[in-house]
Amino acid sequence: EVQLVESGGGLVQAGGSLRLSCAASGFTFNDYVMDWVRQAPGKGLEWVSSINSNSDRKIYLPSVKGRFTISRDNVKNTLYLQMNSLKVEDTAVYYCQTVTGVRGQGTQVTVSS
């Protein structure tokens, strides 16, 4: 059974940083592209970033490019999202997601002004 468990969210002031983690199990993690997506209050799901299996290709939502960095550790089966220079509009529940659309329970990120 595919399992994804996100952690690392919290409350931070604008301009601050957080590092999200996603522990993966139940599938061959290092074979797959992985995504981070988010859902802000009252809005739909929004794609944030993707990373390919060997980490040599990373793509970002334009509004987070230069502030967020996606990475992965294929030995630890863990996906990361380093978020710097956070803005109020980054407030959302963040999920890691497989290419088949399986998501974890999410981790809340709240950025205060």
Secondary structure as the mmCIF struct_conf table of DSSP 4:
data_model
#
loop_
_struct_conf.conf_type_id
_struct_conf.id
_struct_conf.beg_label_comp_id
_struct_conf.beg_label_asym_id
_struct_conf.beg_label_seq_id
_struct_conf.end_label_comp_id
_struct_conf.end_label_asym_id
_struct_conf.end_label_seq_id
STRN STRN1 GLN A 3 SER A 7
STRN STRN2 GLY A 10 GLN A 13
TURN_TY1_P TURN_TY1_P1 ALA A 14 GLY A 15
STRN STRN3 LEU A 18 SER A 25
BEND BEND1 GLY A 26 PHE A 27
HELX_RH_3T_P HELX_RH_3T_P1 PHE A 29 ASP A 31
BEND BEND2 TYR A 32 TYR A 32
STRN STRN4 MET A 34 GLN A 39
TURN_TY1_P TURN_TY1_P2 PRO A 41 GLY A 42
BEND BEND3 LYS A 43 LYS A 43
STRN STRN5 LEU A 45 ILE A 51
TURN_TY1_P TURN_TY1_P3 SER A 53 ASN A 54
BEND BEND4 SER A 55 ASP A 56
STRN STRN6 LYS A 58 TYR A 60
TURN_TY1_P TURN_TY1_P4 PRO A 62 VAL A 64
STRN STRN7 LYS A 65 LYS A 65
TURN_TY1_P TURN_TY1_P5 GLY A 66 ARG A 67
STRN STRN8 PHE A 68 ASP A 73
TURN_TY1_P TURN_TY1_P6 ASN A 74 ASN A 77
STRN STRN9 THR A 78 MET A 83
BEND BEND5 SER A 85 SER A 85
HELX_RH_3T_P HELX_RH_3T_P2 VAL A 88 ASP A 90
STRN STRN10 ALA A 92 THR A 98
TURN_TY1_P TURN_TY1_P7 VAL A 99 THR A 100
STRN STRN11 ARG A 103 ARG A 103
STRN STRN12 THR A 107 SER A 112
#
